[in-house]
Amino acid sequence: MELISLAILGVLIVISPGADFVLVLKNSINQGRKAGIWTAIGVSLAICVHIGYSMLGISYLISQNQMLFNAVRYAGSAYLIYLGIKGIISADNCAEIEKVTENHIKVSQYLVQGFLCNVLNPKTMLFFLSIFSQVITPDTSESHTALMYGVYMIVLHGVWFSIVAVLFTSEVLQARLLKMKKKLNQMCGVGLCSFGAMLAIKS
């Protein structure tokens, strides 16, 4: 597969709404731009893990071990459902917050949330396995190309989700978002629960 095609595919995968998008959106509208950006950084760090084991071939071994694969799948499902339920329950409280003091947010909390949301998703694991099976060949000279593509995907995830955090915390959208904050929180919570449920029941 040509690198240009892979680059375009990477963009389409990243911008497609999924659990990462919902989590970044939820943290951004509730805790502010800084929380959203740190969540995005967490997602990018998780991509480093996916790329690492994809290049080493570990993801193939996991995908062939049904028990291990299911363990990862159910762990990711449970985490997404946990985040979703937490968002739904706290929707009323979040709606009352008019302004967040971003200097006092727990950076590690949002970094870890973004990291776990992505790294525990076996669909992401299989995506990188399929992509790197096209990039990596028996020719050792291709390892440099695979590494460069990996860096591209890391940067792409970080940039896109940071843009999401910035856009949804802009002054233009803040007034409208504040009025529908409770509904957005509930929608994000339901979305995360749905992604988690689909992940659990999908064979």
C-alpha positions as CSV (number, residue, x, y, z in Angstrom):
1,M,0.0,0.0,0.0
2,E,1.4,3.4,-1.0
3,L,2.4,5.7,1.9
4,I,0.1,8.5,0.6
5,S,-2.9,6.1,0.8
6,L,-1.8,5.1,4.3
7,A,-1.5,8.7,5.3
8,I,-5.0,9.5,4.1
9,L,-6.3,6.4,5.8
10,G,-4.7,7.5,9.0
11,V,-6.4,10.9,8.9
12,L,-9.8,9.3,8.2
13,I,-9.4,6.9,11.1
14,V,-8.3,9.6,13.6
15,I,-11.1,12.1,12.7
16,S,-13.8,9.4,12.8
17,P,-15.9,9.9,16.0
18,G,-15.1,7.2,18.6
19,A,-14.4,6.7,22.3
20,D,-11.3,8.9,22.2
21,F,-13.2,11.8,20.6
22,V,-16.1,11.5,23.1
23,L,-13.7,11.4,26.1
24,V,-11.7,14.5,24.9
25,L,-15.0,16.3,24.2
26,K,-16.3,15.5,27.7
27,N,-13.2,16.5,29.5
28,S,-12.9,19.7,27.5
29,I,-16.4,21.0,28.1
30,N,-16.4,20.0,31.8
31,Q,-12.8,20.8,32.9
32,G,-11.6,23.2,30.3
33,R,-9.0,23.3,27.4
34,K,-6.1,22.2,29.5
35,A,-7.9,19.0,30.6
36,G,-8.8,18.3,27.0
37,I,-5.3,18.7,25.7
38,W,-3.8,16.5,28.4
39,T,-6.4,13.9,27.5
40,A,-5.3,14.2,23.9
41,I,-1.6,13.7,25.0
42,G,-2.7,10.6,26.8
43,V,-4.2,9.2,23.7
44,S,-1.0,10.0,21.7
45,L,1.1,8.2,24.3
46,A,-1.2,5.1,24.0
47,I,-0.5,5.2,20.2
48,C,3.2,4.8,21.1
49,V,2.4,1.5,22.8
50,H,0.3,0.2,19.9
51,I,3.0,1.0,17.4
52,G,5.7,-0.5,19.6
53,Y,4.1,-3.9,19.9
54,S,2.8,-3.8,16.3
55,M,6.4,-3.4,15.0
56,L,7.5,-6.2,17.3
57,G,4.7,-8.5,16.2
58,I,3.2,-8.9,19.7
59,S,-0.2,-7.7,18.6
60,Y,-0.4,-10.6,16.2
61,L,0.2,-13.0,19.0
62,I,-2.4,-11.4,21.2
63,S,-5.0,-11.5,18.3
64,Q,-4.3,-15.2,18.0
65,N,-4.7,-15.9,21.7
66,Q,-8.4,-15.8,22.3
67,M,-8.2,-15.7,26.1
68,L,-5.7,-12.9,26.2
69,F,-7.5,-10.9,23.5
70,N,-10.8,-11.2,25.4
71,A,-9.1,-10.1,28.6
72,V,-7.9,-6.9,26.8
73,R,-11.4,-6.5,25.2
74,Y,-13.3,-6.8,28.4
75,A,-10.9,-4.5,30.3
76,G,-11.3,-1.8,27.7
77,S,-15.1,-2.3,27.6
78,A,-15.4,-2.0,31.4
79,Y,-13.3,1.1,31.5
80,L,-15.4,2.9,28.8
81,I,-18.6,1.9,30.6
82,Y,-17.2,3.2,33.9
83,L,-16.3,6.5,32.3
84,G,-19.7,6.7,30.7
85,I,-21.7,6.0,33.9
86,K,-19.5,8.5,35.8
87,G,-20.3,11.1,33.2
88,I,-24.0,10.5,33.3
89,I,-24.2,10.6,37.1
90,S,-22.1,13.8,37.3
91,A,-24.0,15.6,34.5
92,D,-26.1,17.7,36.9
93,N,-23.1,18.7,39.0
94,C,-21.1,19.6,35.9
95,A,-23.9,21.7,34.5
96,E,-23.6,24.0,37.5
97,I,-20.0,24.8,36.9
98,E,-19.7,28.1,35.0
99,K,-15.9,28.4,34.9
100,V,-13.1,26.0,35.8
101,T,-9.8,27.1,37.3
102,E,-7.6,25.2,35.0
103,N,-4.5,25.7,37.1
104,H,-5.9,23.4,39.7
105,I,-6.9,20.4,37.5
106,K,-5.1,17.1,38.0
107,V,-3.0,16.7,34.9
108,S,-2.2,13.1,35.6
109,Q,-5.9,12.2,35.9
110,Y,-6.7,13.3,32.3
111,L,-3.4,12.0,30.9
112,V,-4.2,8.5,32.3
113,Q,-7.8,8.7,31.2
114,G,-6.8,9.4,27.6
115,F,-4.1,6.7,27.7
116,L,-6.3,4.0,29.1
117,C,-9.2,4.8,26.8
118,N,-7.0,4.2,23.8
119,V,-4.6,1.5,24.9
120,L,-7.3,-0.8,26.2
121,N,-9.2,-0.7,22.8
122,P,-8.4,-4.0,20.9
123,K,-10.0,-2.4,17.8
124,T,-7.1,0.1,17.8
125,M,-4.7,-2.8,18.3
126,L,-6.0,-4.7,15.3
127,F,-6.0,-1.5,13.2
128,F,-2.3,-0.9,13.8
129,L,-1.6,-4.6,13.2
130,S,-3.3,-4.4,9.8
131,I,-1.6,-1.2,8.8
132,F,1.9,-2.2,9.8
133,S,1.4,-5.5,8.0
134,Q,1.4,-3.3,4.9
135,V,4.3,-1.1,6.0
136,I,6.7,-3.7,7.4
137,T,8.2,-6.2,5.1
138,P,11.0,-8.8,5.4
139,D,13.3,-6.2,3.9
140,T,15.0,-4.6,6.9
141,S,15.3,-1.3,5.0
142,E,11.6,-0.8,5.4
143,S,11.8,-0.5,9.2
144,H,12.7,3.2,8.9
145,T,9.6,3.8,6.8
146,A,7.4,2.0,9.4
147,L,9.0,4.0,12.2
148,M,8.3,7.3,10.4
149,Y,4.7,6.3,9.8
150,G,4.4,5.5,13.4
151,V,5.6,8.9,14.4
152,Y,3.2,10.4,11.9
153,M,0.3,8.6,13.6
154,I,1.4,9.7,17.1
155,V,1.6,13.3,16.0
156,L,-1.7,13.1,14.0
157,H,-3.6,11.8,17.1
158,G,-2.1,14.5,19.4
159,V,-2.8,17.3,16.9
160,W,-6.3,16.3,16.0
161,F,-7.6,15.8,19.6
162,S,-5.9,19.0,20.8
163,I,-7.7,20.8,18.0
164,V,-11.0,19.3,19.3
165,A,-10.1,20.5,22.8
166,V,-9.3,24.0,21.6
167,L,-12.4,24.3,19.4
168,F,-14.9,23.2,22.0
169,T,-13.4,25.5,24.6
170,S,-13.4,28.6,22.3
171,E,-15.4,31.6,23.3
172,V,-17.5,31.2,20.2
173,L,-18.8,27.9,21.3
174,Q,-18.7,28.4,25.1
175,A,-22.0,30.3,25.4
176,R,-23.9,27.7,23.4
177,L,-22.2,24.8,25.1
178,L,-22.9,26.2,28.6
179,K,-26.7,26.1,27.9
180,M,-26.6,22.5,26.7
181,K,-23.8,21.3,29.0
182,K,-26.0,18.8,30.9
183,K,-27.3,17.2,27.7
184,L,-23.8,17.0,26.2
185,N,-22.5,15.3,29.4
186,Q,-25.3,12.8,29.2
187,M,-24.8,12.2,25.5
188,C,-21.0,11.7,26.0
189,G,-21.8,9.3,28.9
190,V,-24.2,7.3,26.8
191,G,-21.7,7.4,23.9
192,L,-18.9,5.9,26.1
193,C,-21.3,3.3,27.5
194,S,-22.4,2.4,24.0
195,F,-18.8,2.0,22.7
196,G,-18.0,-0.1,25.8
197,A,-21.0,-2.3,25.3
198,M,-20.4,-2.8,21.6
199,L,-16.8,-3.7,22.4
200,A,-17.9,-6.3,24.9
201,I,-20.5,-8.0,22.8
202,K,-18.7,-7.9,19.4
203,S,-17.1,-11.2,18.6
